[in-house]
């Protein structure tokens, strides 16, 4: 119950991400967002982080973008001279990735200019406010690992289920080398595409491997809302169904079909938001399966919950500075006091959004599989 | 020039796919389309192939779906009692996959109920009319190959480019086995996601391999509009840029990173529509690279064009029966007369759409890599 409550609180602050201070004067250096569909000029972003939208709907009565000042219903667009609808956020947005949608005459649609990302149990429009530290997740001229879609048999759900598997650069070159594995979960309303698309997990890994700052490992991402599709169900979340898919079906499939080191000290589980809640439950239920735990804006562990401390190699806890940083730091300190290798990380000036989680992956990866 | 003209003609009939006979009475057994977003009730399809749409936009003046009777501007929705907008196509749609979008108060948007597919240089809504022969591309309980995203270096375009690579079931089990490769191109306005998403190429392969009706091979799919993003550019299409990416960069990358048989008699190139035009040009320019050629609704070869007939192991030509079947059959007959192993295939009751190409892949695959 506590986790359901925590998660609900976390979900309630998901819409933040907008600075509430008096906004600076707008500099007119807007450029198309890097997440636009090919050839699309709008949405645009300026050097301060303002976002500007343009929607074609000549005879609409009202067009509103969901992004903008929290609690005020986003950004109302105005009819321009060419009868398009235009508008700019009232202030700079937080750095990083944001989901949004557009309300047109009372209906919710996506921005035809932007690429779509699965979130909120729908494909939503996405926009990227360039971050000062965007280099760590940039597409660079380094060796690239692959992200492969696998369809694994799931007798418990009577179907073939999809997972994406990141294999590091050179995976196919040395048929003898074996790798540790991180099972990495998305948040509520997202799916197994989130960590590669919104999260850029593969590029974060490629760049760290090229810089020799981590040992290469495999990442496995699958759908975590096995029995929860509708909002509201989270309150009665039961882990059993997903735990069976993950631990009894996917882990053995990965160990049989990829060159893994198939034991707990070479297996990590982490997740963001609801994926953290799942990580928390499954790691505690199955201490012999995973030895590294990561909760990214996804709850906390208490020392009392961890029965055999010798089995836990790392607890990584993180969130954005606009979430609950003090709770995350205090929880990590309490775990350390109890003799557990716990690390906390706070992403500066971000909320419950993907830049927090890209940075968290970047901080957590070098700490994995050290023992 | 002839190919540009052919292709323009082909593009002009892309909007067909709607039976023009007097439509039968509508049977009220509508079900959500299998391509809907999770939990979405609309769009729906009935057993006759009628499609029904429902859009929420309470204060809109006009909502029109692009799908429907060709030349009449699709299907105009009407305001229902609950102030949603609803409408049903005037007749049954062709079987298979269709792109569509929605015009709301003069703007073009996607249906929030449907999944999106990249076509027409934008992510479009998709709907599936169940085909009588859908079994060959169904997700079944058989061993599944993987579809992996690779990022390959492209010095000629100064970036890392994306390709998707289908590897057959068991690819990772036997480190000694090598495979032939089919390079398979999408059509105008589509991208490297099309053959897996709309085309279900991986499932078609999995099912044929499970049935032992083909020898397993690798499929490589990359973006073919290297220098063409805007409509209209097709008239001045130059193959050089894409040919360099494909032949000088991607083929060597695949041969270096996958267990291929790296010679022409184990390499095929095929493409749909514009991808056929590209296949035609590249196979003729580079006869020592590919020995198997496939044009799916994508033009024809004449015997005169093929200089060294001994290098060509197969020419596969196909289209839908609602396209130009006589031209395809005549071209294959002329090639056969000239001593070339040419095969034609006509997809019954389909037009310039993806069911034609799913079926074409299914017909072509058993003929590849026989010599």
Boltz contact constraints between the chains, C-beta under 6 A:
constraints:
  - contact:
      token1: [A, 37]
      token2: [B, 122]
      max_distance: 6.0
  - contact:
      token1: [A, 38]
      token2: [B, 121]
      max_distance: 6.0
  - contact:
      token1: [A, 38]
      token2: [B, 229]
      max_distance: 6.0
  - contact:
      token1: [A, 39]
      token2: [B, 229]
      max_distance: 6.0
  - contact:
      token1: [A, 56]
      token2: [B, 107]
      max_distance: 6.0
  - contact:
      token1: [A, 57]
      token2: [B, 105]
      max_distance: 6.0
  - contact:
      token1: [A, 57]
      token2: [B, 106]
      max_distance: 6.0
  - contact:
      token1: [A, 57]
      token2: [B, 107]
      max_distance: 6.0
  - contact:
      token1: [A, 58]
      token2: [B, 106]
      max_distance: 6.0
  - contact:
      token1: [A, 59]
      token2: [B, 61]
      max_distance: 6.0
  - contact:
      token1: [A, 59]
      token2: [B, 105]
      max_distance: 6.0
  - contact:
      token1: [A, 59]
      token2: [B, 106]
      max_distance: 6.0
  - contact:
      token1: [A, 60]
      token2: [B, 105]
      max_distance: 6.0
  - contact:
      token1: [A, 61]
      token2: [B, 59]
      max_distance: 6.0
  - contact:
      token1: [A, 105]
      token2: [B, 57]
      max_distance: 6.0
  - contact:
      token1: [A, 105]
      token2: [B, 59]
      max_distance: 6.0
  - contact:
      token1: [A, 105]
      token2: [B, 60]
      max_distance: 6.0
  - contact:
      token1: [A, 106]
      token2: [B, 57]
      max_distance: 6.0
  - contact:
      token1: [A, 106]
      token2: [B, 58]
      max_distance: 6.0
  - contact:
      token1: [A, 106]
      token2: [B, 59]
      max_distance: 6.0
  - contact:
      token1: [A, 107]
      token2: [B, 56]
      max_distance: 6.0
  - contact:
      token1: [A, 107]
      token2: [B, 57]
      max_distance: 6.0
  - contact:
      token1: [A, 109]
      token2: [B, 109]
      max_distance: 6.0
  - contact:
      token1: [A, 110]
      token2: [B, 110]
      max_distance: 6.0
  - contact:
      token1: [A, 116]
      token2: [B, 116]
      max_distance: 6.0
  - contact:
      token1: [A, 116]
      token2: [B, 123]
      max_distance: 6.0
  - contact:
      token1: [A, 121]
      token2: [B, 38]
      max_distance: 6.0
  - contact:
      token1: [A, 122]
      token2: [B, 37]
      max_distance: 6.0
  - contact:
      token1: [A, 123]
      token2: [B, 116]
      max_distance: 6.0
  - contact:
      token1: [A, 139]
      token2: [B, 160]
      max_distance: 6.0
  - contact:
      token1: [A, 144]
      token2: [B, 151]
      max_distance: 6.0
  - contact:
      token1: [A, 146]
      token2: [B, 148]
      max_distance: 6.0
  - contact:
      token1: [A, 146]
      token2: [B, 150]
      max_distance: 6.0
  - contact:
      token1: [A, 147]
      token2: [B, 149]
      max_distance: 6.0
  - contact:
      token1: [A, 148]
      token2: [B, 146]
      max_distance: 6.0
  - contact:
      token1: [A, 148]
      token2: [B, 148]
      max_distance: 6.0
  - contact:
      token1: [A, 149]
      token2: [B, 147]
      max_distance: 6.0
  - contact:
      token1: [A, 150]
      token2: [B, 146]
      max_distance: 6.0
  - contact:
      token1: [A, 151]
      token2: [B, 144]
      max_distance: 6.0
  - contact:
      token1: [A, 160]
      token2: [B, 139]
      max_distance: 6.0
  - contact:
      token1: [A, 172]
      token2: [B, 257]
      max_distance: 6.0
  - contact:
      token1: [A, 175]
      token2: [B, 175]
      max_distance: 6.0
  - contact:
      token1: [A, 229]
      token2: [B, 38]
      max_distance: 6.0
  - contact:
      token1: [A, 229]
      token2: [B, 39]
      max_distance: 6.0
  - contact:
      token1: [A, 257]
      token2: [B, 172]
      max_distance: 6.0
